[in-house]
Amino acid sequence: MYPNNKRYYTLDYFYKEKFHSKIAKVSLNGNFTCPNRDGTKGVGGCIYCSNLKSGDYAGDYHDDIVTQFNNIKKIMLHKWKDAKFIGYFQAGTNTYASIDRLKELFEPILKQENVVGLSIATRPDAISPECLEYLSDLNNRTFLTVELGLQTIHDKTSKLINRCHSLEEFTNMVKELRKRNINVVVHIINGLPYETKEMMLETVKYLNKLDINGIKIHMLHILKNTRLAEMYEKKPFHVLTKDEYIDIVVSQLELLRPDIVIHRITGDPNPDDLIEPTWLIKKFVVLNDIDKELKRRDTYQGKKC
């Protein structure tokens, strides 16, 4: 049991331990594309991704990056008056540009009042050697987290969802980032088409062997106007029920090392765009039910590590 009465290592607890303050992540949109969108490796992006490129709650890319930051910061300060902030570059592949462009976006955020770090979401195949050196420099100046999308270790599923990178590329990039002492958080998705519970557990078992610092666990959600929605309409596949998802997440938590911070444990889709599963809309019900199942099993993160 962690001191915050949770049975897993929450991000909120990690931040309070490290910064002794409430930390709010400000989601920003640098208008990045992706190598599986622009034809470099593929077209159309991941099949589940909306036109906002996973930045549904990020700032408006028509605004400059500081304006985005200040607009969202004002809203957050109404809720948390003494919060400190992390600039979260969320939409698209946020290292997929020249170093000069990255500096134009990242450096102004570091200069904002009460900013203690940056979190940069990207792909393992979109970090050049020059970018690695720049990230290393950032890491020496602020609390830096690089979020790598993996989603699954299974090649057949990866091809189906149009990831267009290999597990080897992912593993090598984790090693390169950790060599430089950069914090690495990995995104995975439960409920990808045709994956079994055992396959989802295998993804976690693989990650457990790597030197990662955190994980984001998502539930696949089918959004309107995506290739996944077209696929589901033509040939419906099984979408996890809430009970199935909770069972899988609790089993994954049992396998994960206790030092891995759980940054996210469910999805957070826009209800207006959601086709399935509709139970995801009630985010706090899902979170509470995960807690209840951990307690019912009398289990916790790392119990079966």
Secondary structure in CASP SS format (residue, H / E / C, confidence):
PFRMAT SS
TARGET T0000
AUTHOR 0000-0000-0000
METHOD secondary structure of the structure
MODEL  1
M C 1.00
Y C 1.00
P C 1.00
N C 1.00
N C 1.00
K C 1.00
R C 1.00
Y C 1.00
Y C 1.00
T E 1.00
L H 1.00
D H 1.00
Y H 1.00
F H 1.00
Y H 1.00
K H 1.00
E H 1.00
K H 1.00
F H 1.00
H C 1.00
S C 1.00
K C 1.00
I E 1.00
A E 1.00
K E 1.00
V E 1.00
S E 1.00
L E 1.00
N C 1.00
G C 1.00
N C 1.00
F C 1.00
T C 1.00
C C 1.00
P C 1.00
N C 1.00
R C 1.00
D E 1.00
G C 1.00
T C 1.00
K C 1.00
G C 1.00
V E 1.00
G C 1.00
G C 1.00
C C 1.00
I C 1.00
Y C 1.00
C C 1.00
S C 1.00
N C 1.00
L C 1.00
K C 1.00
S C 1.00
G C 1.00
D C 1.00
Y C 1.00
A C 1.00
G C 1.00
D C 1.00
Y C 1.00
H C 1.00
D C 1.00
D C 1.00
I H 1.00
V H 1.00
T H 1.00
Q H 1.00
F H 1.00
N H 1.00
N H 1.00
I H 1.00
K H 1.00
K H 1.00
I H 1.00
M H 1.00
L H 1.00
H H 1.00
K H 1.00
W C 1.00
K C 1.00
D C 1.00
A C 1.00
K E 1.00
F E 1.00
I E 1.00
G E 1.00
Y E 1.00
F E 1.00
Q C 1.00
A C 1.00
G C 1.00
T C 1.00
N C 1.00
T C 1.00
Y C 1.00
A C 1.00
S C 1.00
I H 1.00
D H 1.00
R H 1.00
L H 1.00
K H 1.00
E H 1.00
L H 1.00
F H 1.00
E H 1.00
P H 1.00
I H 1.00
L H 1.00
K C 1.00
Q C 1.00
E C 1.00
N C 1.00
V E 1.00
V E 1.00
G E 1.00
L E 1.00
S E 1.00
I E 1.00
A E 1.00
T E 1.00
R C 1.00
P C 1.00
D C 1.00
A C 1.00
I C 1.00
S C 1.00
P H 1.00
E H 1.00
C H 1.00
L H 1.00
E H 1.00
Y H 1.00
L H 1.00
S H 1.00
D H 1.00
L H 1.00
N H 1.00
N H 1.00
R H 1.00
T C 1.00
F E 1.00
L E 1.00
T E 1.00
V E 1.00
E E 1.00
L E 1.00
G E 1.00
L E 1.00
Q E 1.00
T C 1.00
I C 1.00
H C 1.00
D H 1.00
K H 1.00
T H 1.00
S H 1.00
K H 1.00
L H 1.00
I C 1.00
N C 1.00
R C 1.00
C C 1.00
H C 1.00
S C 1.00
L H 1.00
E H 1.00
E H 1.00
F H 1.00
T H 1.00
N H 1.00
M H 1.00
V H 1.00
K H 1.00
E H 1.00
L H 1.00
R H 1.00
K H 1.00
R C 1.00
N C 1.00
I C 1.00
N E 1.00
V E 1.00
V E 1.00
V E 1.00
H E 1.00
I E 1.00
I E 1.00
N E 1.00
G C 1.00
L C 1.00
P C 1.00
Y C 1.00
E C 1.00
T C 1.00
K H 1.00
E H 1.00
M H 1.00
M H 1.00
L H 1.00
E H 1.00
T H 1.00
V H 1.00
K H 1.00
Y H 1.00
L H 1.00
N H 1.00
K C 1.00
L C 1.00
D C 1.00
I C 1.00
N C 1.00
G E 1.00
I E 1.00
K E 1.00
I E 1.00
H E 1.00
M E 1.00
L C 1.00
H C 1.00
I E 1.00
L E 1.00
K C 1.00
N C 1.00
T C 1.00
R H 1.00
L H 1.00
A H 1.00
E H 1.00
M H 1.00
Y H 1.00
E H 1.00
K H 1.00
K C 1.00
P C 1.00
F C 1.00
H C 1.00
V C 1.00
L C 1.00
T C 1.00
K H 1.00
D H 1.00
E H 1.00
Y H 1.00
I H 1.00
D H 1.00
I H 1.00
V H 1.00
V H 1.00
S H 1.00
Q H 1.00
L H 1.00
E H 1.00
L H 1.00
L C 1.00
R C 1.00
P C 1.00
D C 1.00
I C 1.00
V E 1.00
I E 1.00
H E 1.00
R E 1.00
I C 1.00
T C 1.00
G C 1.00
D C 1.00
P C 1.00
N C 1.00
P C 1.00
D C 1.00
D C 1.00
L E 1.00
I E 1.00
E E 1.00
P C 1.00
T H 1.00
W H 1.00
L H 1.00
I H 1.00
K C 1.00
K H 1.00
F H 1.00
V H 1.00
V H 1.00
L H 1.00
N H 1.00
D H 1.00
I H 1.00
D H 1.00
K H 1.00
E H 1.00
L H 1.00
K H 1.00
R H 1.00
R H 1.00
D C 1.00
T C 1.00
Y C 1.00
Q C 1.00
G C 1.00
K C 1.00
K C 1.00
C C 1.00
END
